[in-house]
Amino acid sequence: MRFALMALSCLSFGTLAARANEPHGAPLPLTVLLDAAHSAVAACEKHGYKITVTVLDADISTRLVLRADGAHDDTVEFGYRKAYTAAKAGMSSRDFGKTIPNSAQLDPKPGSGPPAAPGPVNGDPHLITWPGGFPIMVDGRLVGAISAAGAPGGEKDEVCVKAGLARVPGIDQ
């Protein structure tokens, strides 16, 4: 029994030590991310906006895509690009857009219909300068990114994402 406890302790310590050396924090539980995504969708639905919420892990792999009933199919691509940008840049997609001089990829005008997909930024076809994507940070470490796409204007997407982020315990604000 004593040997089993010692072995378990060593395994646990080894796992924690390995995690401490990871460049990013451990991924958040799926249940927490689902709650955040549902909250973001619900916040937008209150205003009649049909959005898609995308969550990526820190390694930029897709963790979750939640497309509301009636959300335009383009919102899946735009949501991915916003979350990708936030994870890759370590800042909101809005703030990233401010770093691009004379960006031709400004947030599309609300009410102008589905926007055309913007081209690559800095040679990367996944980066986008539209608001709506945020990094998820825990203790100063990137653990993922979350975005919304589909509301009429990126500032509205941001409000919905922030409602979702409010449901995630322990993240840096």
C-alpha positions in Angstrom: 0.0 0.0 0.0 2.8 2.4 1.0 4.6 1.6 -2.3 1.4 2.3 -4.3 0.9 5.7 -2.7 4.6 6.6 -3.2 4.3 5.6 -6.9 1.1 7.6 -7.3 2.8 10.6 -5.7 5.8 10.4 -8.0 3.5 10.1 -11.1 1.5 13.1 -10.0 4.6 15.2 -9.2 6.1 14.2 -12.6 2.9 15.3 -14.4 2.8 18.6 -12.6 6.5 19.2 -13.2 6.0 18.4 -16.9 3.0 20.8 -17.1 5.1 23.6 -15.4 7.5 23.4 -18.4 4.8 23.7 -21.0 4.8 27.0 -22.8 1.0 27.3 -22.3 -1.3 26.5 -19.4 -3.4 23.4 -19.3 -6.5 23.4 -21.4 -9.8 24.4 -19.7 -12.4 21.7 -19.1 -14.9 21.3 -22.0 -17.8 21.8 -19.6 -16.5 25.3 -18.7 -16.0 26.1 -22.4 -19.5 24.9 -23.3 -21.0 27.1 -20.6 -19.0 30.1 -21.9 -20.1 29.4 -25.5 -23.8 29.0 -24.5 -23.6 32.2 -22.5 -22.2 34.1 -25.5 -24.8 32.8 -27.8 -27.6 33.6 -25.3 -26.3 37.1 -24.9 -26.4 37.7 -28.6 -29.8 36.0 -29.0 -31.3 38.5 -26.5 -30.6 41.2 -29.2 -31.7 39.0 -32.1 -28.1 38.2 -33.3 -27.3 34.8 -34.6 -23.7 34.0 -34.0 -21.1 31.3 -34.0 -18.8 30.9 -31.0 -15.4 29.3 -31.6 -12.9 28.2 -29.0 -9.3 27.2 -29.7 -6.7 25.6 -27.4 -3.4 27.4 -27.0 -1.9 25.2 -29.7 -4.5 26.7 -32.1 -6.4 23.4 -32.5 -10.2 23.7 -32.6 -11.8 22.8 -29.3 -15.4 23.9 -29.8 -17.6 25.5 -32.5 -21.2 26.4 -31.5 -23.3 27.8 -34.3 -26.6 29.2 -33.3 -29.7 28.3 -35.2 -29.9 30.6 -38.2 -26.3 31.8 -38.0 -24.9 32.4 -41.5 -22.4 29.8 -42.7 -19.6 32.3 -43.1 -19.6 32.9 -39.3 -17.8 29.6 -38.9 -14.8 30.8 -40.9 -14.8 34.3 -39.5 -15.1 33.0 -35.9 -12.2 30.6 -36.5 -10.1 33.4 -37.9 -10.9 35.8 -35.0 -10.0 33.1 -32.4 -6.9 32.1 -34.3 -5.7 35.7 -34.4 -6.3 36.1 -30.7 -4.4 32.9 -29.9 -1.6 33.6 -32.3 -1.1 37.3 -31.4 -1.9 36.9 -27.7 -4.3 39.9 -27.9 -7.8 40.6 -29.0 -8.4 40.5 -32.7 -9.4 44.2 -32.5 -6.1 45.1 -30.8 -4.2 43.1 -33.4 -6.0 45.0 -36.2 -4.7 48.3 -34.7 -1.1 47.0 -35.2 -1.6 46.6 -39.0 -0.9 50.0 -40.7 -3.6 51.2 -43.1 -5.5 48.0 -42.6 -7.9 47.4 -45.5 -9.6 44.8 -43.4 -11.6 47.0 -41.2 -14.7 45.6 -39.5 -17.4 45.4 -42.1 -20.2 48.0 -41.8 -23.2 46.8 -39.8 -26.3 46.1 -41.8 -24.3 45.7 -45.1 -25.0 42.0 -45.3 -22.5 39.2 -45.0 -19.0 40.6 -45.6 -16.6 39.2 -48.1 -13.8 37.2 -46.6 -10.7 39.3 -46.2 -7.4 38.2 -47.6 -4.3 37.2 -45.7 -2.7 39.5 -43.2 1.1 39.5 -43.1 1.0 36.5 -45.4 -1.1 34.4 -43.0 -4.5 33.5 -44.5 -6.0 32.8 -41.0 -5.3 36.2 -39.4 -8.0 38.8 -39.4 -8.3 42.3 -38.1 -12.0 42.3 -37.2 -13.1 42.6 -33.6 -14.6 39.6 -31.8 -11.7 37.4 -30.7 -10.1 37.3 -27.3 -7.2 35.2 -25.8 -8.0 33.2 -22.7 -5.3 33.7 -20.1 -4.7 32.0 -16.8 -1.9 33.3 -14.6 -0.4 35.2 -17.5 -0.3 32.1 -19.7 -2.3 31.6 -22.9 -4.7 28.6 -22.5 -6.8 29.3 -25.6 -8.9 31.8 -27.4 -12.6 32.5 -27.9 -14.5 34.4 -30.5 -18.0 35.3 -31.8 -18.9 36.1 -35.4 -22.3 37.0 -36.8 -23.6 40.1 -34.9 -23.9 43.2 -37.0 -20.5 44.7 -36.1 -17.5 43.3 -34.3 -18.2 45.5 -31.2 -21.4 43.5 -30.7 -19.6 40.2 -31.1 -17.2 41.4 -28.4 -20.0 42.1 -26.0 -21.3 38.6 -26.4 -17.8 37.0 -26.0 -17.3 39.0 -22.8 -20.6 37.6 -21.5 -19.2 34.1 -22.2 -15.8 34.9 -20.6 -17.6 36.0 -17.5 -18.6 32.4 -17.0 -15.0 31.1 -17.0 -13.6 31.0 -13.4 -9.9 31.8 -12.8 -9.1 33.6 -16.0 -7.1 36.8 -16.2 -9.3 39.8 -17.0 
